[in-house]
Amino acid sequence: MADNYLKQKVIKLRSQIDDLRHKYHVLNDPQVTDKMYEGLMDELRKLEKAHPELVSPDSPTQRVAGKIASGFSKVTHHVPQWSFDDAFSREDLDKWEERNMKILEKQFGKKPTDLSYVCELKIDGLHIVLTYENGQLQTAATRGDGTVGEDVTQNVKTIHSIPLTIAEKNTLVVEGEVWLGTAMFEKVNKEREKAGEALYANPRNVAAGTLRQLNSSIVAVRKLQCTTYDISLGNAPDTQAKELKKLGTLKFPTDNDWNICKTMDGVWHMYETWIDRDHKKKPFWIDGIVIKINEKKYQDALGFTGKSPRWAIAMKFPAEQGTTTIHDVYWQVGRTGVLTPVAHMDPVQLAGTTVTHATLHNMDEIQRLGVKVGDNVVVEKAGDIIPKVLRVLEKMRDGSEKTIREPKKCPVCLSPVTRAQIDAGKGKQESGAGIVCTNSACYAQELRRIAHFVSKAAFNIDGMGKKIVEQLVDEGLIKHAADIFTLTIGDLSALERFGEKSSENVVSAIERARNVTLPRFIFALGISHVGEETAVRLADVYGTIEKLQEATQEELENVSDIGSTVAASIVSWFGKKENQEFVAALIENGVRIKKSKKQEIKKTFVGKTFVLTGTLSTMTRDDAKEKIRARGGDVSGSVSKNTDFVVVGENAGSKAEKAKSLGVKMVDEKEFGRML
């Protein structure tokens, strides 16, 4: 048992180490060398190891780096987490101020004369919510959906700029931004480049991925930092400026480049000043200025909208621009049937990402810009997920450019289109006279077609569920399934629910799917009445997609198990120009139909029908089906007296019982392997 002397020594060591930590990681004022710091830490570790009863949650030694036992648990926020509305011009700021003044005048009987603004740098990082109870850090959580976030406390403890204990003993919720330093970002990318891995687009994506690592050792190595800016619950002062000062007093990391501005002219001056400054002098990336009404009494009076505070707004820096060439323009159909022109361009780097698509908004915008297919254009990425075409470089034209025609029919379902008044919501350029598909079922049908195309039995593209498909169509990144094979990591990483890693995973899955067997290719086309078995039969008979396209109805009716209805459906499908173009687009976009090796395999299962039930350990169900078909056999989904074999895996269901009752031969996986 430790005596009082040892207890006091441990307390003093912790206090000294914490003070040095604060000076080094928060104030950027190192007082001792790393060697001396580690010497103090080593002494504390030894004392705590010898006397485990002296270990406490707030000890510097508890900033451990190790594996997290399981996935992140959920945390319900004490205070709803909001996001800021964006502004892109002085006019946007003036309108924001005007709206607020009207509300305050109504609330207080007159416009306030003592209102001021606090302007802070908008750090490009990951929002974090820190909750302290009785002076100790209890939880650190991500924003999540605003109500529930993920508990990342163990990882946050490795961020030395965040205090584990504070002087405030009441419950305190502090919000801030976790970020990866520019130097570390460049180091990470150099390591990935050496390893032949794709480079990260920006530090924000790396910070987000790092904070969600299940091994906090990786988090510790990345040396994430944090900047706090808000006390959302607890004993908060009556102004934002005093709140920032209090955070500093409590030894939270804050950024000192904030100002109090009395007027909107002052706000605009600070914004313009930071546009012209060298942002690289800051250790983090910034993408604008956050403007907050300083006085809490006015914040409380203004309150919140459904998703953001009325009393704050984010003024974004001018978008990054680039030049590229438009190769094609297609019209994507949105949820409400509105047709939006989307330009397909040469890859261009914008705001740290590679993009290949840009919106042209509507026909009026096309005419205003005078844009044509083949034009060299300036594109920019502002607040929108998908970039926009800013202007045409007319002097670059060589005469080969083609006029963009207004569509007369829907590009998806070929239904007539009509002109209608479109209200796309605040700030959207689509508002005005728009082109609308008259077929209300069109959008849903196309979503189903794409979902079928990426399904397991077709191209089997992992990570492309229904919601992702809908998101890609809504954002105009894909019009039909062939466009999937043009997507890049940059196209995906800016989308909601996507990060750098998930974007890499989806693009990798797309790359794997480019090599496909002919039966899967045929099935994926979604031809009415053509299921998996029919697709296999057609592939066996015709061998190539080109020969199948040329087949007549009479020829198809002579194929075993294909009647007049199926034959007519196939001929009708391939007879449509848009379907011929779809198949051609798949090949052009890099889809490769693998040559069948079936002729090298003996047709030992000809005339035999198999049924699969239960889980196979050495192969998937789809693999087993392909092996049976390769040997001339058929696969059925149900057991009947015409079934020859039932392959029984683990946890077999009712099919095994039915096979037993009908006297159908059952084989286990081992015997099935011998048959193969």
Stockholm file with secondary structure:
# STOCKHOLM 1.0

chainA/1-676         MADNYLKQKVIKLRSQIDDLRHKYHVLNDPQVTDKMYEGLMDELRKLEKAHPELVSPDSPTQRVAGKIASGFSKVTHHVPQWSFDDAFSREDLDKWEERNMKILEKQFGKKPTDLSYVCELKIDGLHIVLTYENGQLQTAATRGDGTVGEDVTQNVKTIHSIPLTIAEKNTLVVEGEVWLGTAMFEKVNKEREKAGEALYANPRNVAAGTLRQLNSSIVAVRKLQCTTYDISLGNAPDTQAKELKKLGTLKFPTDNDWNICKTMDGVWHMYETWIDRDHKKKPFWIDGIVIKINEKKYQDALGFTGKSPRWAIAMKFPAEQGTTTIHDVYWQVGRTGVLTPVAHMDPVQLAGTTVTHATLHNMDEIQRLGVKVGDNVVVEKAGDIIPKVLRVLEKMRDGSEKTIREPKKCPVCLSPVTRAQIDAGKGKQESGAGIVCTNSACYAQELRRIAHFVSKAAFNIDGMGKKIVEQLVDEGLIKHAADIFTLTIGDLSALERFGEKSSENVVSAIERARNVTLPRFIFALGISHVGEETAVRLADVYGTIEKLQEATQEELENVSDIGSTVAASIVSWFGKKENQEFVAALIENGVRIKKSKKQEIKKTFVGKTFVLTGTLSTMTRDDAKEKIRARGGDVSGSVSKNTDFVVVGENAGSKAEKAKSLGVKMVDEKEFGRML
#=GR chainA/1-676 SS CCCHHHHHHHHHHHHHHHHHHIIIIISCCCCSCHHHHHHHHHHHHHHHHHCGGGCCTTSGGGCCCCBCSSSCCEEECSSCCCCCEEECSHHHHHHHHHHHHHHHHHHHSSCCSSCCEEEEEEECSEEEEEEEETTEEEEEEECTTSSEEEBCHHHHTTCTTSCSBCSCCSCEEEEEEEECCHHHHHHHHHHHHHTTCCCCSCHHHHHHHHHTCSBHHHHHHHTCEEEEEEEEESSCCSBHHHHHHHHHHTTCCCCSCCEEESSHHHHHHHHHHHHHSCGGGSSSCEEEEEEEESBHHHHHHHCBCSSSBTTEEEEECCCEEEEEEEEEEEEEECTTSBEEEEEEEEEEEETTEEEEEEECCSHHHHHHHTCEETCEEEEEESSSSSCEEEEECGGGCCSCCEECCCCSBCTTTCCBEEEEEECCCTTCTTCEEEEEESCTTHHHHHHHHHHHHHSTTTTCCTTCCHHHHHHHHHTTSCSSGGGGGGCCHHHHHTSTTCCHHHHHHHHHHHHHHTEEEHHHHHHHTTCTTCCHHHHHHHHHHHCSHHHHHHCCHHHHHTSTTCCHHHHHHHHHHHHSHHHHHHHHHHHHTTCEEECCCGGGSCCTTTTCEEEEESBCSSSCHHHHHHHHHHTTCEEESSCCTTCCEEEECBTCCHHHHHHHHHTCEEEEHHHHHHHC
#=GC SS_cons         CCCHHHHHHHHHHHHHHHHHHIIIIISCCCCSCHHHHHHHHHHHHHHHHHCGGGCCTTSGGGCCCCBCSSSCCEEECSSCCCCCEEECSHHHHHHHHHHHHHHHHHHHSSCCSSCCEEEEEEECSEEEEEEEETTEEEEEEECTTSSEEEBCHHHHTTCTTSCSBCSCCSCEEEEEEEECCHHHHHHHHHHHHHTTCCCCSCHHHHHHHHHTCSBHHHHHHHTCEEEEEEEEESSCCSBHHHHHHHHHHTTCCCCSCCEEESSHHHHHHHHHHHHHSCGGGSSSCEEEEEEEESBHHHHHHHCBCSSSBTTEEEEECCCEEEEEEEEEEEEEECTTSBEEEEEEEEEEEETTEEEEEEECCSHHHHHHHTCEETCEEEEEESSSSSCEEEEECGGGCCSCCEECCCCSBCTTTCCBEEEEEECCCTTCTTCEEEEEESCTTHHHHHHHHHHHHHSTTTTCCTTCCHHHHHHHHHTTSCSSGGGGGGCCHHHHHTSTTCCHHHHHHHHHHHHHHTEEEHHHHHHHTTCTTCCHHHHHHHHHHHCSHHHHHHCCHHHHHTSTTCCHHHHHHHHHHHHSHHHHHHHHHHHHTTCEEECCCGGGSCCTTTTCEEEEESBCSSSCHHHHHHHHHHTTCEEESSCCTTCCEEEECBTCCHHHHHHHHHTCEEEEHHHHHHHC
//
